[in-house]
């Protein structure tokens, strides 16, 4: 097994589940949003404010396309699926898991989308962002995990079971 790449909407649990999953597998944990912040010496929302959404997406695509690791769980940003090079690379270096969560549960988990550094167009709602991204997550996913109403440990258990097959 090479790497496990987690994709999904902001707030679906990629980073939280990723850390626990990495511990269970004895893998390294990588949060690609943190890699972006380290490289840019700015917070995600600052990059979006200063470089615009297109600039942020370009940076996110480059950073994710350059991840070179093995035996790692990689939690990506929710907008990684806009980067064709990044997704082609990630699919090449591992198994892509889509952590699926209904829109209502996301709404409850998420606070201020802009402060969180969510790549969202001016005036765009969570609903339209959700509708826009779901087909992309489904397109790139090797495995889909329904995390609706589940505890972190339940999602991790389910992932472990699927990976052992």
SEZA-31838 format. One record per residue (C-alpha): x, y, z. Coordinates in Angstrom, 1 decimal. Layout:
SEZA-31838
<pt><x>X</x><y>Y</y><z>Z</z></pt>
...
END
This chain:
SEZA-31838
<pt><x>0.0</x><y>0.0</y><z>0.0</z></pt>
<pt><x>1.4</x><y>3.4</y><z>-1.0</z></pt>
<pt><x>-0.5</x><y>6.3</y><z>0.3</z></pt>
<pt><x>-4.1</x><y>7.1</y><z>1.3</z></pt>
<pt><x>-5.4</x><y>10.4</y><z>0.0</z></pt>
<pt><x>-8.5</x><y>11.9</y><z>1.7</z></pt>
<pt><x>-10.8</x><y>14.2</y><z>-0.4</z></pt>
<pt><x>-14.1</x><y>15.8</y><z>0.5</z></pt>
<pt><x>-15.9</x><y>19.0</y><z>1.5</z></pt>
<pt><x>-14.4</x><y>21.3</y><z>4.1</z></pt>
<pt><x>-15.5</x><y>20.1</y><z>7.5</z></pt>
<pt><x>-16.1</x><y>16.4</y><z>6.5</z></pt>
<pt><x>-13.3</x><y>15.3</y><z>8.8</z></pt>
<pt><x>-10.3</x><y>14.8</y><z>6.4</z></pt>
<pt><x>-7.7</x><y>16.1</y><z>8.9</z></pt>
<pt><x>-9.2</x><y>14.5</y><z>12.0</z></pt>
<pt><x>-9.8</x><y>11.1</y><z>10.4</z></pt>
<pt><x>-6.5</x><y>11.3</y><z>8.7</z></pt>
<pt><x>-4.5</x><y>11.7</y><z>11.9</z></pt>
<pt><x>-6.3</x><y>8.7</y><z>13.6</z></pt>
<pt><x>-6.0</x><y>6.6</y><z>10.4</z></pt>
<pt><x>-2.3</x><y>7.3</y><z>10.1</z></pt>
<pt><x>-1.7</x><y>6.2</y><z>13.7</z></pt>
<pt><x>-3.7</x><y>3.0</y><z>13.1</z></pt>
<pt><x>-1.8</x><y>2.2</y><z>9.9</z></pt>
<pt><x>1.6</x><y>3.3</y><z>11.2</z></pt>
<pt><x>1.7</x><y>5.8</y><z>8.4</z></pt>
<pt><x>2.9</x><y>9.4</y><z>8.3</z></pt>
<pt><x>0.2</x><y>12.2</y><z>8.3</z></pt>
<pt><x>0.4</x><y>15.1</y><z>5.9</z></pt>
<pt><x>-2.1</x><y>17.9</y><z>5.7</z></pt>
<pt><x>-1.7</x><y>19.6</y><z>2.3</z></pt>
<pt><x>-3.3</x><y>22.8</y><z>3.5</z></pt>
<pt><x>-0.5</x><y>23.1</y><z>6.0</z></pt>
<pt><x>2.1</x><y>22.4</y><z>3.3</z></pt>
<pt><x>0.5</x><y>25.3</y><z>1.3</z></pt>
<pt><x>0.7</x><y>27.6</y><z>4.3</z></pt>
<pt><x>4.4</x><y>26.6</y><z>5.0</z></pt>
<pt><x>5.4</x><y>27.2</y><z>1.4</z></pt>
<pt><x>3.6</x><y>30.5</y><z>1.1</z></pt>
<pt><x>4.3</x><y>31.8</y><z>4.7</z></pt>
<pt><x>0.6</x><y>32.9</y><z>4.8</z></pt>
<pt><x>-2.7</x><y>31.5</y><z>6.1</z></pt>
<pt><x>-5.1</x><y>30.0</y><z>3.5</z></pt>
<pt><x>-7.5</x><y>32.9</y><z>3.8</z></pt>
<pt><x>-4.7</x><y>35.4</y><z>3.4</z></pt>
<pt><x>-3.6</x><y>33.7</y><z>0.1</z></pt>
<pt><x>-7.2</x><y>33.8</y><z>-1.1</z></pt>
<pt><x>-7.6</x><y>37.5</y><z>-0.1</z></pt>
<pt><x>-4.2</x><y>38.5</y><z>-1.7</z></pt>
<pt><x>-4.0</x><y>36.2</y><z>-4.8</z></pt>
<pt><x>-7.7</x><y>35.6</y><z>-5.4</z></pt>
<pt><x>-9.4</x><y>32.3</y><z>-5.9</z></pt>
<pt><x>-7.6</x><y>31.5</y><z>-9.2</z></pt>
<pt><x>-4.2</x><y>32.3</y><z>-7.6</z></pt>
<pt><x>-5.0</x><y>30.1</y><z>-4.6</z></pt>
<pt><x>-6.1</x><y>27.2</y><z>-6.8</z></pt>
<pt><x>-2.9</x><y>27.5</y><z>-8.9</z></pt>
<pt><x>-0.8</x><y>27.3</y><z>-5.7</z></pt>
<pt><x>-2.9</x><y>24.4</y><z>-4.3</z></pt>
<pt><x>-2.6</x><y>22.5</y><z>-7.6</z></pt>
<pt><x>1.3</x><y>22.9</y><z>-7.7</z></pt>
<pt><x>1.8</x><y>22.0</y><z>-4.0</z></pt>
<pt><x>-0.4</x><y>18.8</y><z>-4.2</z></pt>
<pt><x>1.1</x><y>17.8</y><z>-7.6</z></pt>
<pt><x>4.6</x><y>17.9</y><z>-5.9</z></pt>
<pt><x>3.9</x><y>15.8</y><z>-2.8</z></pt>
<pt><x>6.4</x><y>13.0</y><z>-2.9</z></pt>
<pt><x>5.9</x><y>10.5</y><z>-0.1</z></pt>
<pt><x>5.2</x><y>6.9</y><z>0.7</z></pt>
<pt><x>3.2</x><y>5.2</y><z>3.5</z></pt>
<pt><x>1.4</x><y>8.4</y><z>4.3</z></pt>
<pt><x>-2.2</x><y>9.5</y><z>4.8</z></pt>
<pt><x>-2.7</x><y>12.8</y><z>3.0</z></pt>
<pt><x>-5.6</x><y>15.1</y><z>4.0</z></pt>
<pt><x>-6.2</x><y>17.5</y><z>1.1</z></pt>
<pt><x>-8.0</x><y>20.8</y><z>0.9</z></pt>
<pt><x>-11.6</x><y>20.6</y><z>-0.3</z></pt>
<pt><x>-10.8</x><y>22.4</y><z>-3.5</z></pt>
<pt><x>-7.9</x><y>20.1</y><z>-4.5</z></pt>
<pt><x>-10.3</x><y>18.5</y><z>-7.1</z></pt>
<pt><x>-10.1</x><y>21.6</y><z>-9.2</z></pt>
<pt><x>-6.4</x><y>20.8</y><z>-9.9</z></pt>
<pt><x>-6.1</x><y>18.3</y><z>-12.7</z></pt>
<pt><x>-2.4</x><y>17.8</y><z>-12.3</z></pt>
<pt><x>-2.7</x><y>17.5</y><z>-8.5</z></pt>
<pt><x>-5.4</x><y>14.8</y><z>-8.8</z></pt>
<pt><x>-3.6</x><y>12.9</y><z>-11.5</z></pt>
<pt><x>-0.5</x><y>12.8</y><z>-9.3</z></pt>
<pt><x>-2.4</x><y>11.9</y><z>-6.1</z></pt>
<pt><x>-4.2</x><y>9.0</y><z>-7.9</z></pt>
<pt><x>-0.8</x><y>7.8</y><z>-9.1</z></pt>
<pt><x>0.8</x><y>7.8</y><z>-5.7</z></pt>
<pt><x>-2.1</x><y>6.3</y><z>-3.7</z></pt>
<pt><x>-5.7</x><y>5.4</y><z>-3.1</z></pt>
<pt><x>-8.2</x><y>8.3</y><z>-3.1</z></pt>
<pt><x>-10.9</x><y>8.1</y><z>-0.5</z></pt>
<pt><x>-13.8</x><y>10.4</y><z>-0.6</z></pt>
<pt><x>-15.3</x><y>11.2</y><z>2.8</z></pt>
<pt><x>-18.9</x><y>11.9</y><z>2.0</z></pt>
<pt><x>-21.1</x><y>14.0</y><z>4.3</z></pt>
<pt><x>-24.6</x><y>15.4</y><z>3.7</z></pt>
<pt><x>-24.9</x><y>19.1</y><z>3.2</z></pt>
<pt><x>-26.9</x><y>19.6</y><z>6.4</z></pt>
<pt><x>-24.2</x><y>18.0</y><z>8.5</z></pt>
<pt><x>-21.5</x><y>20.2</y><z>6.8</z></pt>
<pt><x>-23.6</x><y>23.3</y><z>7.5</z></pt>
<pt><x>-23.7</x><y>22.4</y><z>11.2</z></pt>
<pt><x>-19.9</x><y>21.8</y><z>11.4</z></pt>
<pt><x>-18.7</x><y>24.8</y><z>9.4</z></pt>
<pt><x>-18.4</x><y>28.3</y><z>10.9</z></pt>
<pt><x>-17.3</x><y>31.3</y><z>8.8</z></pt>
<pt><x>-16.3</x><y>29.8</y><z>5.4</z></pt>
<pt><x>-14.0</x><y>32.7</y><z>4.6</z></pt>
<pt><x>-12.2</x><y>32.7</y><z>7.9</z></pt>
<pt><x>-11.7</x><y>29.0</y><z>7.5</z></pt>
<pt><x>-9.9</x><y>29.5</y><z>4.2</z></pt>
<pt><x>-12.5</x><y>27.8</y><z>2.1</z></pt>
<pt><x>-12.0</x><y>28.4</y><z>-1.6</z></pt>
<pt><x>-15.4</x><y>29.8</y><z>-2.4</z></pt>
<pt><x>-16.5</x><y>32.4</y><z>-5.0</z></pt>
<pt><x>-17.8</x><y>35.8</y><z>-3.9</z></pt>
<pt><x>-21.4</x><y>35.4</y><z>-3.0</z></pt>
<pt><x>-21.4</x><y>31.6</y><z>-3.5</z></pt>
<pt><x>-23.5</x><y>29.6</y><z>-1.0</z></pt>
<pt><x>-22.4</x><y>26.4</y><z>0.7</z></pt>
<pt><x>-25.3</x><y>24.7</y><z>-1.2</z></pt>
<pt><x>-24.0</x><y>25.7</y><z>-4.7</z></pt>
<pt><x>-20.4</x><y>24.9</y><z>-3.7</z></pt>
<pt><x>-21.6</x><y>21.5</y><z>-2.5</z></pt>
<pt><x>-23.4</x><y>20.9</y><z>-5.8</z></pt>
<pt><x>-20.4</x><y>22.0</y><z>-7.8</z></pt>
<pt><x>-17.9</x><y>19.8</y><z>-6.0</z></pt>
<pt><x>-19.8</x><y>16.5</y><z>-5.4</z></pt>
<pt><x>-19.4</x><y>15.3</y><z>-9.1</z></pt>
<pt><x>-15.6</x><y>16.0</y><z>-8.9</z></pt>
<pt><x>-15.2</x><y>14.1</y><z>-5.6</z></pt>
<pt><x>-17.1</x><y>11.2</y><z>-7.1</z></pt>
<pt><x>-15.1</x><y>11.3</y><z>-10.3</z></pt>
<pt><x>-11.7</x><y>11.1</y><z>-8.6</z></pt>
<pt><x>-12.6</x><y>8.7</y><z>-5.7</z></pt>
<pt><x>-11.4</x><y>5.1</y><z>-5.7</z></pt>
<pt><x>-13.4</x><y>4.5</y><z>-2.6</z></pt>
<pt><x>-16.3</x><y>6.5</y><z>-1.1</z></pt>
<pt><x>-16.9</x><y>6.4</y><z>2.7</z></pt>
<pt><x>-20.2</x><y>7.6</y><z>4.0</z></pt>
<pt><x>-19.4</x><y>9.5</y><z>7.2</z></pt>
<pt><x>-23.0</x><y>10.7</y><z>7.9</z></pt>
<pt><x>-23.8</x><y>10.4</y><z>11.6</z></pt>
<pt><x>-20.7</x><y>8.4</y><z>12.4</z></pt>
<pt><x>-18.0</x><y>8.9</y><z>15.0</z></pt>
<pt><x>-14.4</x><y>9.3</y><z>13.8</z></pt>
<pt><x>-13.5</x><y>5.9</y><z>15.1</z></pt>
<pt><x>-16.3</x><y>4.3</y><z>13.1</z></pt>
<pt><x>-15.1</x><y>6.0</y><z>9.9</z></pt>
<pt><x>-11.5</x><y>4.9</y><z>10.6</z></pt>
<pt><x>-12.7</x><y>1.3</y><z>11.3</z></pt>
<pt><x>-14.7</x><y>1.3</y><z>8.0</z></pt>
<pt><x>-11.7</x><y>2.6</y><z>6.1</z></pt>
<pt><x>-9.4</x><y>0.0</y><z>7.6</z></pt>
<pt><x>-11.8</x><y>-2.8</y><z>6.7</z></pt>
<pt><x>-12.0</x><y>-1.6</y><z>3.1</z></pt>
<pt><x>-8.3</x><y>-1.2</y><z>2.8</z></pt>
<pt><x>-7.7</x><y>-4.8</y><z>3.9</z></pt>
<pt><x>-9.8</x><y>-6.2</y><z>1.1</z></pt>
END
